[in-house]
């Protein structure tokens, strides 16, 4: 090979890495462009068979890492993760992706195109699922969340959970990379193309059918979300008088802005901190507000107790009775010093079977499955976001609704107020604003729908892990190599 040929090959490799990095950057992160995630791995996978092992691995790692820098400011400036931890959070998935590209390369060089296309999604789903088991942030950062604007695809979550979405994305990408690599016979390329086309078509047809379907038993409930962004300093330093003053402002806003006929009002997470001796006064204020408007109210606050503080949601019925107190289960490590709750809350109300969770709880699929198995058809979620992640964190919660078949009312201050149905369709939505109240009202359709995923759990992740094990065995059966031109 001449020097000019070497230079041209090097240019193509650089272009492949740059294209993949750019597609990862815009196709994932806080505001992903969903179709770019389908294409992001393709350039790197297409050139992988022409490279040595180390070059392939490094190309995959570097492209993925550069693409992941779309979250750098979020980690280091917004959430204020220490620099070493931020680097680890970005580098570990990049290293994992580089290893996945190596697996695809190995199969492509043996002419096994179908195996090459399936090994990456099996491997990545296994990686994400095993990471989720030990992570305090559960599924945050999962590739599947990049598809929240592709409604037909995310319906797959009702069968497989989020894992099936990640699988489809990478099956499409690995198929594209394999077909463009120049490896394999014409027959193998045809089989792979038809297989992926059939599977993708089946997934999208299922999704469209689910979006078009609506059980005849569906009824609607009118929900209003109310939030006012306040500076963090207010939450930290406000005394009891100031805290009660802000809660009274919420009561006044409920009276002013809640439309007649509203059946449930949801307020944000951690509006204020309230000592135990002030809780009776708070309960009296919101019980009176519930009776005055004839609407149930879900209030988020931090309540002090002798044993410690709890991040709580207190639910008042339309007749003014305090029916339940829910304490947040999953707290943000290093940010939330409160004690975790242990008890689920599901309430039978005229509006439906209502479940209570708070913000980060929705990052954890298992908790939402427990609510689904308890028959929940409406989940109320006070939340507090970091402004720039309001869209993404709200969509993560919406995916739990798709997985488990319930409607969702999420009041996220410093973020987005959103109402969505059990298909992930947004019924009403608005960003919050510092210093003034924002309200959102909409009619949510409620159904008593049990999904396959809510009944069976993480079966797809385990099937992917078994598939990966089988493909690894296949990788070492036969050593026939092909010439890549």
N, C-alpha and C positions, 0 to 999 in steps of 0.2 A: 504494500500500500504506500502510495506516495505521500510526501509531506502535505500536499494540498488536500489529499483525501483525509488524512488525519485531522487537519485543521477544520475541514467541513464537518466531519463527524463530531468534533468537539463543539462546534457551533450548534449543531442539532441537539446535542445533549444539554447544552446550556439553555437553549430555547425550550426544550421539553421541561426542564426543571423550573424555568421561569413561568411558563404557562401553567403548570400544575400549582406552583406557589400562588400565583395570582388568582386562580380559580378557587383554591382553598380559602384564600383571604376573603374573597367576596361571597363565597358559597357557604361559609360557616360563620360562627361568631354571634354577636348580639343582634345583627340585622341581616340575616342571610338571604341571598338570592337563591332560591331552592334548586333551580335547574343547574346552576354552576357546580353544586356538590356532586351531581351525577357525572360531570365531566372532569372534575379536578384530578383524579388519579390517572386518567387515560394517557396523557403524554409521557409520564414517567414509566408506566407499565409498557407502553409501546416500544420504548428504546431499551428496556431492561435486558432482553436477551442478547443484545449486542455488546453489553458491558460485562466486565468482571464482577465477581461477587462484591468486593469492597466498594467498587464504584457504584454498583446498583444500590447497595445499602445506604451509602452516603447521599446519593441523589435523592432517595426516598425520604431520608431523615431531614435533609436540608429543605426540600420543597415543602414538606409538611410543617416544619418548624417556622419557616418564613410565613406560611399561610396562617399559622396560629398567632402570629403577632397582632392580629386584629383584636386580641384580648389583652394586649400588654398594658395599655393605659388603664383598662378596667381592673386588672389585678393589682398593679403597682400604685395607682393614684386614687381609684374609687374605693376599692375594697381594702387597699393598703396592705396587701400581702407582702411580707418581707421578700426582698429581692431573690435570695436563694430559693425560697419556696416557689416563687413565681417561675423561676427558671426550671425547676423540677416539674412543675405542673405543665409547662409547655414542652419540655424535652422528653418526658416519659412517653406520651402518645406518639411523638415524632419517631422515637426509637422503635416503638412497636410497629408503626407504619413501615418503617424501613425494613424490618424483618418480614412483614407481610409481602412487600414487593419482592424480596428475595425468594419467597415461596412461589410466587407467581412466575418469576423468572425460571426457577428450576423446572416447573411443569412445562413451560413454553419451550424450553430447550430440549425437552423430551418429546415434543409434539403432542402433548396431552392438553388440548385446548379447553375442553369442558372442565377438566380438573383444575386447570389454571384459573378459569373464571369463577369457580365455586370455592376455591381455597381461601381467597381473600375475604369474602363475606363471612364464611364460617369462622375464620381466624379472628376477624375484627369483632364480630358479635361475641365470641368467647372472651376476648380481651375486655370488651366493655362490661360484660356481665360479671366477670370475675373481679374487675375493678370496682364495680358497684357494690359488691358484697362487703368490701373493706373500707369504702370511702365515706367520710362523714358528710360528703356532699352528694352522695348517691349518684343519680343519673345526670347531674349537671355536666354539660360539655358533651353529652352524647350526640353522635352524628345525626341521629333520627330527628332531633329538634329542628334541624335545618329545613325540614319539609313541611313546617306548619302552615305554609301558604299553599301547599299542594293537597287540597282536601281529599281528592280521590285516593291518594296514596296513604294518607294517615289513617284511613278507615281500617287498614290492615292491622292497626294496633288493637282493635277489638278481638282479633284472633291470636295475635302473637305477642302483644305488648310492643314496646318501642323497638325491640330487637329485630322484628321483621322489617321495619322501615330501614334501619341501618343495612340490613342484609340486601334489600332490593337496590339501594343506592350503589353499593359496592359490586353487586352482581352486574349491574349495567356498566359501571366503570371498567371492571375487569374484562367484561366481554368486549367492550370497545378497544381496550388495550391489546387484548389477544388478537382481535381481527386485524388491527393495524400493525402488529408486530412482524408480520411476514412469516410467522411460524405455522407449522402444521399443514396438512393436506387440504385441498379444496373441499373434500368431503367433511373433514373435521370442522372447517370454518362454517360450512353450511349447517351442520348439526348444532353447533354452538349458537349460531344466529337464530335458528328456529326455536331452540330451547329457551333462550332468554326472551325472545319475542313472545312466545306462548305464555311464559310465566308472568312477564310484565303485563301482558294483555289481560290475563286472568285477574291479577291484582287490581288493575285499574277498573275492570268491569265490576268486580266485587265492590270496589269503592263507590263507583257511580250508582250501583243498585242500592247501596246502603244510604247514600245521600238522598236518593229519590224516595226511599221508603219512609213511611211515618205510621206507626201503629194507630189503629182507629181509637184506641183507648186513651190517647194522649190528651191531657188537659193542660191549661196554662196557669202560671202564677205570675203576678206582677211584682217585680222587685225593683227597689231603688237603692242605688249606691251613693254614698255621700262621703266626701273627703276634703280636707284642707291641709295642704302642705305647710309645715312649720319648721323653722330652723332647728337643727339638732340641738343647739344650745338651749332651746326652750324645753325640750324633752329632758335634758340632763339637769338643768338648774331650776326649773319651775317649782315653786313651793306649792303647798296644798291649795291655797287660795287661787293661785293662777291656774292650777290644774282643773279645779272645779269650775273656774270661769270658762276655760276652753270647752269643757264638757257641756256647759250650759249653752255655749254658742252652737254646738252640734244639735242640741235639743231645739233651739230656735230655728236652725236651718231645716231640721226635719219638719217642723211645723210650717215653715214658709214654703219649702220646695218639694215636699213629697206630694205627688198627685193623689187625688181622691181615688180610692180603690187599691192603693198599694198594699200588698199583703205582707211583705218582708222588707225591712231596711237593713242594709249591711254597712257597717262603719269600718275604718281601717284598723290595722294592728297597732298596739302600743301608742294610742293617742296620748296618754299621760300615764304617770305612775301614781298609784293611789295607796296610801297606807291602810292597813286593815280597819282601823277605827273610822275611816272615811267611807268605807264601802257601803254601809247602810244609806248614807246620804246619796251616793251615786245611784244605788239601786232605786231609791225613791224617785229621783229625778227621771230616770229612764222608764221606770214603770208607769209614771204619770204620762210621759210622752207617748208610750205605747197605747195607753188607754185613750188619750186625746185624739190620736190619729187612727185608732183601731187597726194598728199594724204591729207585727212582731219586729223586734229590733235585736240585731247581733252587734255587740259592742266589744271592741278590742282595747285592752288596757293591761298594764302591769300591776298586779295586786301584791301588796306586801303581806307576809304572814310571819309568825314567830320563827318558823323553820327556814324561811327564805322567800324570795320573790318568784312569781310565776307569770309567764306571758300568757294571758288568758283571753278567752272570748266568752262573754256573758250574754245569754239568750233570754229575752223577755217576750212573753207571749202577748198577743193582741189585747188580752184582758189584764195585762200589767203584772203577771206573775213571773218571777225569776225561775225559769224552768231548768236551767243548766248552766254550769261553768265548765268550759273546756280549757285545759292547759296544753300549750304547744308541746309536741313530742320531740321535734327535731330542731335544736337550737344551733345557731351559727357558731362554730368553735372560734374562740378568741374575741368574739364580738358580743355575744349574748351571755351574761353571767347568771341568768335565771335558772331555776331548777326545771328539769323536763317533766312533762306530764306522762301519765301511763294509761289513761282511760279514754276510750272512744265515747263520743256522745252522738246518739241517733234519737231523734224526736219524732213522734207521730203527731203531725199537725194537719189541720184542714187543708193546708196547701200541698201536703205530701209528706213523705218520709224524709226528714231533713237531717243532714249530717254536718258536724262542725269540725273544721280544721283551720290551721293558721299558716299562711305563707310557705315557709320552707318544708312543711310537712308534705306538700304536694310534689316535692322532688323525689319522694320515696314511694315507688309503686305499691309496695306491699301494704302500707297503711290504707291507701285508697281501695285496694282490693278487699280489705276487711270491711270497709264501709259498704262496698258493693254487695258483698255476701250478706250483709245485714239488711239489704233491701233499700238502701239510700237511693232516692231519685233526684235529690237536690242537695248540693254541697255549698255551704256558705263559708267564705274564706276572707277574713280580714288579713291584710298584707301590708308590708312596708318594703319597698324596693330601694334600689340605689340610683334612681332616675334613669340612667342610660340603659339599665337592664330591664326596664319595665315591660317592654314588648316581649322579650325572650322569656322572662320569668312567668309572665302571664300565660304565654303559649305553652310553657311546660305544664302548667296547671291544667290547661285545656286538653292536653293530651291524656292526662289521667281521666278526664271525663269521657274521652273517646274510648279509652281502654275499658272502662268499667260501666258505661251506660248511664251516667247521671248528668244532669244539667249543672252549671257552675255559675255562681255569683261571687266575683272576686273584687274586693275593694282595696286596691293597692295604692297607698299614698306614696309620694315621690316616685310615681310610676304611672299606671294605667288602671282606670276603672273599667271592668269588662264583664259582660253577660254573654254566656255561650251555651249552646245546646250540647247534647251528647254525641253530635257528629263533628264538633269542633267549629261549627259556624258561629261567627260573632253576631249576636243579636243587637247589642249596643255597646259602645266603647267611647272613652274620652280620656285624654291625658289629664293629670292633676296639675295644679298651679299653686305656687307658694303664695301664701297670704290671703287667698280667697277660696271660697267653697266651690266645688264642682260636683254636680249631681248627674247621674245617669239613671234612666228608668226604661225598663223593657219588659215584655212578656216572654217568659221562658216556657217552652213546652216540656212537660214532665211525662215520663213513661216509666213503667216498671219493667225494665229491660235488663236481663242478665246476659252478659257477653261470654263468649267462649273463653276469653282470656281471664276474666274475673273468676271463672269457675276452675280453670286449670292451672293458672299461674305461669311460671317461667319455663314452660315446656320447650318453647322454641330455642331459648338460650342453651338448654341441655342438648337438644337435637343438633344445634350448630357445633357444640363442643364435641359430640360424638362424630359428626361429619368431619370435623377437623382431624380427629384421631384417625379416622379411616383414610383420609387423604394423605396423611403423613405416612401411613403404612404403604399406600400405593406409590408414594414418591420414591420409595426405595425398592420397588419391585420393577426390575428392568432398568437398564442404564442407557438405552438407545438415545443418542443425541442427534440433533439435526443441524444442518448448516443454515445459518441465518444470513441472508443476503441483504 
